[in-house]
């Protein structure tokens, strides 16, 4: 059963998960995105906090996000609105 309020669109963007007061990053691939969240792929989903920033490599936009679920090589995040200047719709254009 789908629990998302907004349908996610398939994407293939490279990005980074940023944490530890901007001192640590992990490369990731953004596989799907909506106004409210993203699905990410990476080799390891362990070892970072439940609140992170996601940076999109193609335009440098950054989003505060909460980790909602973790599975082998996959991560689901919910964008925290109003925390950064980057508009979530910018990712979808």
MOHU-V644605 format. One line per field, one symbol per residue. ss: DSSP state (@ for helix, = for strand, . for the rest). phi: phi as a letter, one per 20 degrees, with the letter a starting at -180 (. if undefined). burial: I if it has 16 or more other ideal C-beta (glycine too) atoms within 10 Angstrom, else O. Layout:
# MOHU-V644605
ss = ???
phi = ???
burial = ???
This chain:
# MOHU-V644605
ss = ........===========....==========...=====.........======.....==========..======.........@@@@.
phi = .fdffdfedfbbcebcedbllmecccfbdeebbbfdabddcafcddncfeccdddeffcmfccfbdfdbccgmcbdcdfefnecffegfffee
burial = OOOOOOOIOOIOIOIIIIIOOOOOIIOIOIIIIIOOIIIIOIOOIOOIOOOIIIIIOOOOIIIIIOIOOIOOOOIIIIIOOOOIOIOIOOIOO
